[in-house]
């Protein structure tokens, strides 16, 4: 769950791209932080997949129904959108394009937020 908290903190940091006189240095640092956030989101998805394998395969554990159905529905969306967002973030980093990095980061953070809600459901009522 620490990764999810970190993602929320990163979202706040990333939203401040380029707001001071040292705009270039902050932009560089902000893009690197965004890359770290994307990496953390990807790892969180892998971790949630492990929970899914333990709690939902071959039989759904008692109390895990909401998580299992939520993750099963979400996984294809993440698998389709995450690689595109990461590719866009890499391009933005290579071009030092803060606006493009913000857009890609927003997409990653949206996926991470949705994943957080699904994972939280795994911790509620599962024994």
MARDRENKOL-99529 format. One record per atom (N, C-alpha, C): residue number from 1; residue in one letter; chain; atom name; y, z, x. Coordinates in nm, 4 decimals, decimal comma. Layout:
<nodes>
[NUM "A" "A" "CA" [Y Z X]],
...
</nodes>
This chain:
<nodes>
[1 "X" "A" "N" [-0,1193 0,0000 0,0814]],
[1 "X" "A" "CA" [0,0000 0,0000 0,0000]],
[1 "X" "A" "C" [0,1268 0,0000 0,0865]],
[2 "X" "A" "N" [0,1165 0,0395 0,2130]],
[2 "X" "A" "CA" [0,2332 0,0390 0,3004]],
[2 "X" "A" "C" [0,2891 -0,1006 0,3169]],
[3 "X" "A" "N" [0,2013 -0,2018 0,3213]],
[3 "X" "A" "CA" [0,2489 -0,3396 0,3372]],
[3 "X" "A" "C" [0,3375 -0,3791 0,2201]],
[4 "X" "A" "N" [0,2997 -0,3356 0,0997]],
[4 "X" "A" "CA" [0,3785 -0,3712 -0,0165]],
[4 "X" "A" "C" [0,5145 -0,3034 -0,0122]],
[5 "X" "A" "N" [0,5202 -0,1777 0,0317]],
[5 "X" "A" "CA" [0,6483 -0,1093 0,0477]],
[5 "X" "A" "C" [0,7325 -0,1805 0,1520]],
[6 "X" "A" "N" [0,6671 -0,2230 0,2613]],
[6 "X" "A" "CA" [0,7398 -0,2942 0,3653]],
[6 "X" "A" "C" [0,7989 -0,4235 0,3102]],
[7 "X" "A" "N" [0,7247 -0,4924 0,2247]],
[7 "X" "A" "CA" [0,7752 -0,6174 0,1688]],
[7 "X" "A" "C" [0,9014 -0,5952 0,0867]],
[8 "X" "A" "N" [0,9066 -0,4847 0,0145]],
[8 "X" "A" "CA" [1,0262 -0,4559 -0,0634]],
[8 "X" "A" "C" [1,1452 -0,4275 0,0288]],
[9 "X" "A" "N" [1,1202 -0,3557 0,1368]],
[9 "X" "A" "CA" [1,2267 -0,3294 0,2341]],
[9 "X" "A" "C" [1,2721 -0,4600 0,2980]],
[10 "X" "A" "N" [1,1762 -0,5439 0,3326]],
[10 "X" "A" "CA" [1,2092 -0,6732 0,3926]],
[10 "X" "A" "C" [1,2951 -0,7550 0,2973]],
[11 "X" "A" "N" [1,2646 -0,7493 0,1694]],
[11 "X" "A" "CA" [1,3439 -0,8241 0,0712]],
[11 "X" "A" "C" [1,4899 -0,7825 0,0772]],
[12 "X" "A" "N" [1,5133 -0,6538 0,0905]],
[12 "X" "A" "CA" [1,6510 -0,6066 0,1003]],
[12 "X" "A" "C" [1,7161 -0,6540 0,2295]],
[13 "X" "A" "N" [1,6412 -0,6513 0,3389]],
[13 "X" "A" "CA" [1,6961 -0,6966 0,4669]],
[13 "X" "A" "C" [1,7269 -0,8453 0,4647]],
[14 "X" "A" "N" [1,6343 -0,9229 0,4095]],
[14 "X" "A" "CA" [1,6496 -1,0677 0,4091]],
[14 "X" "A" "C" [1,7671 -1,1097 0,3224]],
[15 "X" "A" "N" [1,7943 -1,0340 0,2169]],
[15 "X" "A" "CA" [1,9043 -1,0715 0,1287]],
[15 "X" "A" "C" [2,0399 -1,0630 0,1988]],
[16 "X" "A" "N" [2,0450 -0,9975 0,3143]],
[16 "X" "A" "CA" [2,1696 -0,9860 0,3880]],
[16 "X" "A" "C" [2,1887 -1,0900 0,4963]],
[17 "X" "A" "N" [2,1133 -1,2019 0,4925]],
[17 "X" "A" "CA" [2,1274 -1,3086 0,5925]],
[17 "X" "A" "C" [2,2740 -1,3469 0,6110]],
[18 "X" "A" "N" [2,3200 -1,3518 0,7338]],
[18 "X" "A" "CA" [2,4482 -1,4117 0,7675]],
[18 "X" "A" "C" [2,5705 -1,3475 0,7085]],
[19 "X" "A" "N" [2,5768 -1,2163 0,7002]],
[19 "X" "A" "CA" [2,6889 -1,1522 0,6328]],
[19 "X" "A" "C" [2,7919 -1,0925 0,7281]],
[20 "X" "A" "N" [2,7833 -1,1169 0,8579]],
[20 "X" "A" "CA" [2,8799 -1,0567 0,9489]],
[20 "X" "A" "C" [2,9266 -1,1573 1,0534]],
[21 "X" "A" "N" [3,0081 -1,1069 1,1467]],
[21 "X" "A" "CA" [3,0619 -1,1931 1,2522]],
[21 "X" "A" "C" [2,9523 -1,2435 1,3452]],
[22 "X" "A" "N" [2,8474 -1,1708 1,3602]],
[22 "X" "A" "CA" [2,7362 -1,2135 1,4450]],
[22 "X" "A" "C" [2,6331 -1,2870 1,3595]],
[23 "X" "A" "N" [2,6826 -1,3782 1,2823]],
[23 "X" "A" "CA" [2,6025 -1,4497 1,1829]],
[23 "X" "A" "C" [2,4796 -1,5172 1,2438]],
[24 "X" "A" "N" [2,4932 -1,5840 1,3556]],
[24 "X" "A" "CA" [2,3801 -1,6559 1,4146]],
[24 "X" "A" "C" [2,2696 -1,5603 1,4571]],
[25 "X" "A" "N" [2,3069 -1,4516 1,5245]],
[25 "X" "A" "CA" [2,2073 -1,3535 1,5694]],
[25 "X" "A" "C" [2,1371 -1,2908 1,4500]],
[26 "X" "A" "N" [2,2129 -1,2599 1,3464]],
[26 "X" "A" "CA" [2,1526 -1,2024 1,2267]],
[26 "X" "A" "C" [2,0623 -1,3041 1,1574]],
[27 "X" "A" "N" [2,1038 -1,4279 1,1550]],
[27 "X" "A" "CA" [2,0220 -1,5320 1,0921]],
[27 "X" "A" "C" [1,8902 -1,5459 1,1653]],
[28 "X" "A" "N" [1,8960 -1,5483 1,2986]],
[28 "X" "A" "CA" [1,7730 -1,5574 1,3779]],
[28 "X" "A" "C" [1,6816 -1,4396 1,3489]],
[29 "X" "A" "N" [1,7394 -1,3204 1,3490]],
[29 "X" "A" "CA" [1,6607 -1,2002 1,3230]],
[29 "X" "A" "C" [1,6084 -1,2007 1,1792]],
[30 "X" "A" "N" [1,6915 -1,2436 1,0853]],
[30 "X" "A" "CA" [1,6499 -1,2481 0,9452]],
[30 "X" "A" "C" [1,5345 -1,3432 0,9233]],
[31 "X" "A" "N" [1,5377 -1,4575 0,9903]],
[31 "X" "A" "CA" [1,4289 -1,5539 0,9768]],
[31 "X" "A" "C" [1,3008 -1,4955 1,0360]],
[32 "X" "A" "N" [1,3106 -1,4265 1,1482]],
[32 "X" "A" "CA" [1,1925 -1,3632 1,2070]],
[32 "X" "A" "C" [1,1366 -1,2545 1,1160]],
[33 "X" "A" "N" [1,2238 -1,1780 1,0528]],
[33 "X" "A" "CA" [1,1799 -1,0757 0,9584]],
[33 "X" "A" "C" [1,1102 -1,1419 0,8393]],
[34 "X" "A" "N" [1,1636 -1,2552 0,7952]],
[34 "X" "A" "CA" [1,1017 -1,3280 0,6846]],
[34 "X" "A" "C" [0,9618 -1,3760 0,7219]],
[35 "X" "A" "N" [0,9451 -1,4209 0,8451]],
[35 "X" "A" "CA" [0,8125 -1,4630 0,8926]],
[35 "X" "A" "C" [0,7178 -1,3435 0,8911]],
[36 "X" "A" "N" [0,7654 -1,2289 0,9350]],
[36 "X" "A" "CA" [0,6838 -1,1079 0,9319]],
[36 "X" "A" "C" [0,6456 -1,0709 0,7884]],
[37 "X" "A" "N" [0,7404 -1,0858 0,6964]],
[37 "X" "A" "CA" [0,7123 -1,0555 0,5559]],
[37 "X" "A" "C" [0,6057 -1,1494 0,5004]],
[38 "X" "A" "N" [0,6142 -1,2759 0,5369]],
[38 "X" "A" "CA" [0,5143 -1,3730 0,4916]],
[38 "X" "A" "C" [0,3770 -1,3388 0,5476]],
[39 "X" "A" "N" [0,3731 -1,2981 0,6727]],
[39 "X" "A" "CA" [0,2468 -1,2580 0,7346]],
[39 "X" "A" "C" [0,1886 -1,1366 0,6625]],
[40 "X" "A" "N" [0,2731 -1,0395 0,6327]],
[40 "X" "A" "CA" [0,2276 -0,9194 0,5618]],
[40 "X" "A" "C" [0,1775 -0,9542 0,4214]],
[41 "X" "A" "N" [0,2446 -1,0457 0,3539]],
[41 "X" "A" "CA" [0,2001 -1,0865 0,2200]],
[41 "X" "A" "C" [0,0630 -1,1529 0,2270]],
[42 "X" "A" "N" [0,0438 -1,2370 0,3264]],
[42 "X" "A" "CA" [-0,0861 -1,3016 0,3432]],
[42 "X" "A" "C" [-0,1960 -1,2010 0,3700]],
[43 "X" "A" "N" [-0,1679 -1,1038 0,4557]],
[43 "X" "A" "CA" [-0,2677 -0,9999 0,4855]],
[43 "X" "A" "C" [-0,2948 -0,9137 0,3619]],
[44 "X" "A" "N" [-0,1925 -0,8869 0,2841]],
[44 "X" "A" "CA" [-0,2101 -0,8098 0,1610]],
[44 "X" "A" "C" [-0,3009 -0,8829 0,0632]],
[45 "X" "A" "N" [-0,2861 -1,0141 0,0572]],
[45 "X" "A" "CA" [-0,3734 -1,0942 -0,0292]],
[45 "X" "A" "C" [-0,5181 -1,0841 0,0188]],
[46 "X" "A" "N" [-0,5388 -1,0925 0,1495]],
[46 "X" "A" "CA" [-0,6738 -1,0795 0,2056]],
[46 "X" "A" "C" [-0,7309 -0,9417 0,1726]],
[47 "X" "A" "N" [-0,6499 -0,8382 0,1878]],
[47 "X" "A" "CA" [-0,6942 -0,7022 0,1568]],
[47 "X" "A" "C" [-0,7304 -0,6883 0,0085]],
[48 "X" "A" "N" [-0,6478 -0,7463 -0,0784]],
[48 "X" "A" "CA" [-0,6769 -0,7423 -0,2218]],
[48 "X" "A" "C" [-0,8048 -0,8195 -0,2525]],
[49 "X" "A" "N" [-0,8290 -0,9264 -0,1796]],
[49 "X" "A" "CA" [-0,9535 -1,0016 -0,1960]],
[49 "X" "A" "C" [-1,0746 -0,9175 -0,1618]],
[50 "X" "A" "N" [-1,0610 -0,8335 -0,0613]],
[50 "X" "A" "CA" [-1,1710 -0,7414 -0,0260]],
[50 "X" "A" "C" [-1,1964 -0,6418 -0,1385]],
[51 "X" "A" "N" [-1,0885 -0,5896 -0,1959]],
[51 "X" "A" "CA" [-1,1027 -0,4980 -0,3094]],
[51 "X" "A" "C" [-1,1725 -0,5711 -0,4237]],
[52 "X" "A" "N" [-1,1317 -0,6946 -0,4467]],
[52 "X" "A" "CA" [-1,1922 -0,7755 -0,5528]],
[52 "X" "A" "C" [-1,3423 -0,7910 -0,5284]],
[53 "X" "A" "N" [-1,3803 -0,8218 -0,4064]],
[53 "X" "A" "CA" [-1,5227 -0,8381 -0,3752]],
[53 "X" "A" "C" [-1,5999 -0,7085 -0,3977]],
[54 "X" "A" "N" [-1,5392 -0,5950 -0,3652]],
[54 "X" "A" "CA" [-1,6072 -0,4657 -0,3805]],
[54 "X" "A" "C" [-1,6143 -0,4216 -0,5258]],
[55 "X" "A" "N" [-1,5060 -0,4421 -0,6008]],
[55 "X" "A" "CA" [-1,4968 -0,3883 -0,7366]],
[55 "X" "A" "C" [-1,5374 -0,4861 -0,8461]],
[56 "X" "A" "N" [-1,5406 -0,6153 -0,8124]],
[56 "X" "A" "CA" [-1,5571 -0,7145 -0,9190]],
[56 "X" "A" "C" [-1,6801 -0,8039 -0,9025]],
[57 "X" "A" "N" [-1,7446 -0,7979 -0,7891]],
[57 "X" "A" "CA" [-1,8592 -0,8857 -0,7620]],
[57 "X" "A" "C" [-1,9803 -0,8031 -0,7247]],
[58 "X" "A" "N" [-2,0945 -0,8265 -0,7697]],
[58 "X" "A" "CA" [-2,1319 -0,9230 -0,8726]],
[58 "X" "A" "C" [-2,1034 -0,8724 -1,0128]],
[59 "X" "A" "N" [-2,0782 -0,7398 -1,0229]],
[59 "X" "A" "CA" [-2,0514 -0,6793 -1,1536]],
[59 "X" "A" "C" [-1,9185 -0,6055 -1,1446]],
[60 "X" "A" "N" [-1,8404 -0,6126 -1,2502]],
[60 "X" "A" "CA" [-1,7111 -0,5447 -1,2548]],
[60 "X" "A" "C" [-1,7345 -0,3942 -1,2657]],
[61 "X" "A" "N" [-1,6740 -0,3188 -1,1718]],
[61 "X" "A" "CA" [-1,6848 -0,1729 -1,1732]],
[61 "X" "A" "C" [-1,6118 -0,1169 -1,2951]],
[62 "X" "A" "N" [-1,6620 -0,0071 -1,3445]],
[62 "X" "A" "CA" [-1,5987 0,0579 -1,4587]],
[62 "X" "A" "C" [-1,4544 0,0933 -1,4246]],
[63 "X" "A" "N" [-1,3626 0,0556 -1,5099]],
[63 "X" "A" "CA" [-1,2210 0,0828 -1,4897]],
[63 "X" "A" "C" [-1,1475 -0,0231 -1,4089]],
[64 "X" "A" "N" [-1,2192 -0,1211 -1,3550]],
[64 "X" "A" "CA" [-1,1562 -0,2227 -1,2705]],
[64 "X" "A" "C" [-1,1321 -0,3532 -1,3459]],
[65 "X" "A" "N" [-1,1539 -0,3533 -1,4739]],
[65 "X" "A" "CA" [-1,1455 -0,4771 -1,5513]],
[65 "X" "A" "C" [-1,0095 -0,5445 -1,5401]],
[66 "X" "A" "N" [-0,9025 -0,4654 -1,5509]],
[66 "X" "A" "CA" [-0,7672 -0,5225 -1,5456]],
[66 "X" "A" "C" [-0,7401 -0,5851 -1,4087]],
[67 "X" "A" "N" [-0,7769 -0,5129 -1,3038]],
[67 "X" "A" "CA" [-0,7575 -0,5668 -1,1695]],
[67 "X" "A" "C" [-0,8383 -0,6946 -1,1503]],
[68 "X" "A" "N" [-0,9648 -0,6909 -1,1890]],
[68 "X" "A" "CA" [-1,0531 -0,8061 -1,1669]],
[68 "X" "A" "C" [-1,0014 -0,9303 -1,2380]],
[69 "X" "A" "N" [-0,9642 -0,9159 -1,3632]],
[69 "X" "A" "CA" [-0,9140 -1,0325 -1,4366]],
[69 "X" "A" "C" [-0,7782 -1,0772 -1,3824]],
[70 "X" "A" "N" [-0,6937 -0,9808 -1,3463]],
[70 "X" "A" "CA" [-0,5620 -1,0147 -1,2920]],
[70 "X" "A" "C" [-0,5710 -1,0867 -1,1599]],
[71 "X" "A" "N" [-0,6554 -1,0367 -1,0701]],
[71 "X" "A" "CA" [-0,6682 -1,0999 -0,9395]],
[71 "X" "A" "C" [-0,7351 -1,2362 -0,9516]],
[72 "X" "A" "N" [-0,8351 -1,2466 -1,0369]],
[72 "X" "A" "CA" [-0,9037 -1,3759 -1,0550]],
[72 "X" "A" "C" [-0,8067 -1,4824 -1,1060]],
[73 "X" "A" "N" [-0,7148 -1,4432 -1,1925]],
[73 "X" "A" "CA" [-0,6160 -1,5383 -1,2444]],
[73 "X" "A" "C" [-0,5067 -1,5683 -1,1403]],
[74 "X" "A" "N" [-0,4712 -1,4693 -1,0600]],
[74 "X" "A" "CA" [-0,3629 -1,4831 -0,9635]],
[74 "X" "A" "C" [-0,4041 -1,5573 -0,8364]],
[75 "X" "A" "N" [-0,5273 -1,5393 -0,7930]],
[75 "X" "A" "CA" [-0,5715 -1,5942 -0,6636]],
[75 "X" "A" "C" [-0,5444 -1,7440 -0,6497]],
[76 "X" "A" "N" [-0,5773 -1,8278 -0,7480]],
[76 "X" "A" "CA" [-0,5486 -1,9712 -0,7306]],
[76 "X" "A" "C" [-0,3987 -2,0003 -0,7164]],
[77 "X" "A" "N" [-0,3167 -1,9255 -0,7872]],
[77 "X" "A" "CA" [-0,1714 -1,9435 -0,7766]],
[77 "X" "A" "C" [-0,1254 -1,9100 -0,6349]],
[78 "X" "A" "N" [-0,1711 -1,7978 -0,5818]],
[78 "X" "A" "CA" [-0,1342 -1,7585 -0,4467]],
[78 "X" "A" "C" [-0,1825 -1,8617 -0,3459]],
[79 "X" "A" "N" [-0,3064 -1,9048 -0,3611]],
[79 "X" "A" "CA" [-0,3649 -2,0004 -0,2674]],
[79 "X" "A" "C" [-0,2931 -2,1349 -0,2704]],
[80 "X" "A" "N" [-0,2323 -2,1690 -0,3806]],
[80 "X" "A" "CA" [-0,1568 -2,2944 -0,3891]],
[80 "X" "A" "C" [-0,0138 -2,2785 -0,3379]],
[81 "X" "A" "N" [0,0525 -2,1697 -0,3749]],
[81 "X" "A" "CA" [0,1945 -2,1548 -0,3450]],
[81 "X" "A" "C" [0,2236 -2,0947 -0,2074]],
[82 "X" "A" "N" [0,1398 -2,0050 -0,1619]],
[82 "X" "A" "CA" [0,1662 -1,9357 -0,0347]],
[82 "X" "A" "C" [0,1711 -2,0323 0,0842]],
[83 "X" "A" "N" [0,0739 -2,1220 0,0997]],
[83 "X" "A" "CA" [0,0824 -2,2134 0,2151]],
[83 "X" "A" "C" [0,2087 -2,3004 0,2137]],
[84 "X" "A" "N" [0,2517 -2,3414 0,0955]],
[84 "X" "A" "CA" [0,3748 -2,4215 0,0854]],
[84 "X" "A" "C" [0,4965 -2,3390 0,1271]],
[85 "X" "A" "N" [0,5008 -2,2143 0,0833]],
[85 "X" "A" "CA" [0,6140 -2,1278 0,1183]],
[85 "X" "A" "C" [0,6159 -2,0994 0,2685]],
[86 "X" "A" "N" [0,4995 -2,0760 0,3266]],
[86 "X" "A" "CA" [0,4923 -2,0506 0,4705]],
[86 "X" "A" "C" [0,5331 -2,1752 0,5490]],
[87 "X" "A" "N" [0,4883 -2,2919 0,5048]],
[87 "X" "A" "CA" [0,5269 -2,4168 0,5722]],
[87 "X" "A" "C" [0,6784 -2,4361 0,5647]],
[88 "X" "A" "N" [0,7369 -2,4090 0,4484]],
[88 "X" "A" "CA" [0,8822 -2,4213 0,4327]],
[88 "X" "A" "C" [0,9544 -2,3208 0,5224]],
[89 "X" "A" "N" [0,8987 -2,2024 0,5332]],
[89 "X" "A" "CA" [0,9587 -2,1010 0,6194]],
[89 "X" "A" "C" [0,9519 -2,1428 0,7665]],
[90 "X" "A" "N" [0,8410 -2,2000 0,8075]],
[90 "X" "A" "CA" [0,8278 -2,2483 0,9459]],
[90 "X" "A" "C" [0,9276 -2,3602 0,9751]],
[91 "X" "A" "N" [0,9441 -2,4505 0,8784]],
[91 "X" "A" "CA" [1,0426 -2,5577 0,8961]],
[91 "X" "A" "C" [1,1842 -2,5002 0,9050]],
[92 "X" "A" "N" [1,2121 -2,4039 0,8197]],
[92 "X" "A" "CA" [1,3448 -2,3412 0,8209]],
[92 "X" "A" "C" [1,3687 -2,2705 0,9532]],
[93 "X" "A" "N" [1,2660 -2,2066 1,0041]],
[93 "X" "A" "CA" [1,2802 -2,1384 1,1336]],
[93 "X" "A" "C" [1,3061 -2,2398 1,2450]],
[94 "X" "A" "N" [1,2315 -2,3485 1,2444]],
[94 "X" "A" "CA" [1,2481 -2,4511 1,3482]],
[94 "X" "A" "C" [1,3881 -2,5129 1,3430]],
[95 "X" "A" "N" [1,4406 -2,5291 1,2216]],
[95 "X" "A" "CA" [1,5726 -2,5890 1,2042]],
[95 "X" "A" "C" [1,6850 -2,4852 1,2032]],
[96 "X" "A" "N" [1,6462 -2,3578 1,2102]],
[96 "X" "A" "CA" [1,7410 -2,2468 1,1998]],
[96 "X" "A" "C" [1,8240 -2,2590 1,0719]],
[97 "X" "A" "N" [1,7563 -2,2919 0,9646]],
[97 "X" "A" "CA" [1,8188 -2,3132 0,8341]],
[97 "X" "A" "C" [1,8023 -2,1870 0,7490]],
[98 "X" "A" "N" [1,9065 -2,1069 0,7448]],
[98 "X" "A" "CA" [1,9013 -1,9786 0,6759]],
[98 "X" "A" "C" [1,8798 -1,9972 0,5252]],
[99 "X" "A" "N" [1,9458 -2,0941 0,4659]],
[99 "X" "A" "CA" [1,9335 -2,1162 0,3211]],
[99 "X" "A" "C" [1,7896 -2,1526 0,2849]],
[100 "X" "A" "N" [1,7297 -2,2418 0,3621]],
[100 "X" "A" "CA" [1,5902 -2,2786 0,3368]],
[100 "X" "A" "C" [1,4986 -2,1587 0,3587]],
[101 "X" "A" "N" [1,5281 -2,0778 0,4596]],
[101 "X" "A" "CA" [1,4477 -1,9577 0,4855]],
[101 "X" "A" "C" [1,4573 -1,8602 0,3693]],
[102 "X" "A" "N" [1,5760 -1,8476 0,3122]],
[102 "X" "A" "CA" [1,5932 -1,7589 0,1972]],
[102 "X" "A" "C" [1,5101 -1,8069 0,0782]],
[103 "X" "A" "N" [1,5093 -1,9361 0,0537]],
[103 "X" "A" "CA" [1,4307 -1,9898 -0,0567]],
[103 "X" "A" "C" [1,2817 -1,9682 -0,0365]],
[104 "X" "A" "N" [1,2343 -1,9941 0,0844]],
[104 "X" "A" "CA" [1,0926 -1,9738 0,1143]],
[104 "X" "A" "C" [1,0568 -1,8260 0,1064]],
[105 "X" "A" "N" [1,1460 -1,7415 0,1541]],
[105 "X" "A" "CA" [1,1221 -1,5975 0,1491]],
[105 "X" "A" "C" [1,1179 -1,5485 0,0055]],
[106 "X" "A" "N" [1,2051 -1,6012 -0,0773]],
[106 "X" "A" "CA" [1,2041 -1,5628 -0,2191]],
[106 "X" "A" "C" [1,0704 -1,5983 -0,2830]],
[107 "X" "A" "N" [1,0160 -1,7136 -0,2479]],
[107 "X" "A" "CA" [0,8858 -1,7536 -0,3032]],
[107 "X" "A" "C" [0,7761 -1,6592 -0,2564]],
[108 "X" "A" "N" [0,7766 -1,6243 -0,1280]],
[108 "X" "A" "CA" [0,6764 -1,5321 -0,0745]],
[108 "X" "A" "C" [0,6898 -1,3950 -0,1397]],
[109 "X" "A" "N" [0,8127 -1,3462 -0,1518]],
[109 "X" "A" "CA" [0,8337 -1,2141 -0,2104]],
[109 "X" "A" "C" [0,7963 -1,2104 -0,3582]],
[110 "X" "A" "N" [0,8158 -1,3211 -0,4279]],
[110 "X" "A" "CA" [0,7732 -1,3283 -0,5678]],
[110 "X" "A" "C" [0,6213 -1,3146 -0,5776]],
[111 "X" "A" "N" [0,5504 -1,3856 -0,4908]],
[111 "X" "A" "CA" [0,4040 -1,3741 -0,4880]],
[111 "X" "A" "C" [0,3622 -1,2321 -0,4498]],
[112 "X" "A" "N" [0,4288 -1,1754 -0,3502]],
[112 "X" "A" "CA" [0,3943 -1,0399 -0,3056]],
[112 "X" "A" "C" [0,4191 -0,9373 -0,4153]],
[113 "X" "A" "N" [0,5259 -0,9546 -0,4901]],
[113 "X" "A" "CA" [0,5566 -0,8633 -0,5996]],
[113 "X" "A" "C" [0,4495 -0,8704 -0,7075]],
[114 "X" "A" "N" [0,4097 -0,9916 -0,7419]],
[114 "X" "A" "CA" [0,3044 -1,0079 -0,8423]],
[114 "X" "A" "C" [0,1730 -0,9476 -0,7927]],
[115 "X" "A" "N" [0,1407 -0,9705 -0,6666]],
[115 "X" "A" "CA" [0,0196 -0,9145 -0,6082]],
[115 "X" "A" "C" [0,0244 -0,7621 -0,6091]],
[116 "X" "A" "N" [0,1403 -0,7056 -0,5806]],
[116 "X" "A" "CA" [0,1554 -0,5599 -0,5823]],
[116 "X" "A" "C" [0,1194 -0,5036 -0,7185]],
[117 "X" "A" "N" [0,1664 -0,5670 -0,8235]],
[117 "X" "A" "CA" [0,1339 -0,5201 -0,9590]],
[117 "X" "A" "C" [-0,0154 -0,5244 -0,9869]],
[118 "X" "A" "N" [-0,0805 -0,6262 -0,9385]],
[118 "X" "A" "CA" [-0,2254 -0,6389 -0,9588]],
[118 "X" "A" "C" [-0,2986 -0,5301 -0,8803]],
[119 "X" "A" "N" [-0,2575 -0,5081 -0,7571]],
[119 "X" "A" "CA" [-0,3235 -0,4080 -0,6736]],
[119 "X" "A" "C" [-0,3000 -0,2669 -0,7287]],
[120 "X" "A" "N" [-0,1813 -0,2423 -0,7796]],
[120 "X" "A" "CA" [-0,1539 -0,1123 -0,8407]],
[120 "X" "A" "C" [-0,2519 -0,0877 -0,9549]],
[121 "X" "A" "N" [-0,2834 -0,1904 -1,0296]],
[121 "X" "A" "CA" [-0,3797 -0,1736 -1,1387]],
[121 "X" "A" "C" [-0,5174 -0,1376 -1,0849]],
[122 "X" "A" "N" [-0,5475 -0,1739 -0,9604]],
[122 "X" "A" "CA" [-0,6761 -0,1397 -0,8997]],
[122 "X" "A" "C" [-0,6835 0,0096 -0,8693]],
[123 "X" "A" "N" [-0,5690 0,0724 -0,8485]],
[123 "X" "A" "CA" [-0,5692 0,2143 -0,8137]],
[123 "X" "A" "C" [-0,5621 0,3033 -0,9375]],
[124 "X" "A" "N" [-0,5415 0,2443 -1,0520]],
[124 "X" "A" "CA" [-0,5326 0,3207 -1,1754]],
[124 "X" "A" "C" [-0,6631 0,3107 -1,2520]],
[125 "X" "A" "N" [-0,7304 0,4184 -1,2647]],
[125 "X" "A" "CA" [-0,8510 0,4246 -1,3461]],
[125 "X" "A" "C" [-0,9787 0,3792 -1,2764]],
[126 "X" "A" "N" [-0,9713 0,3359 -1,1512]],
[126 "X" "A" "CA" [-1,0922 0,2965 -1,0809]],
[126 "X" "A" "C" [-1,1429 0,4168 -1,0041]],
[127 "X" "A" "N" [-1,2684 0,4459 -1,0224]],
[127 "X" "A" "CA" [-1,3273 0,5623 -0,9554]],
[127 "X" "A" "C" [-1,4257 0,5184 -0,8522]],
</nodes>
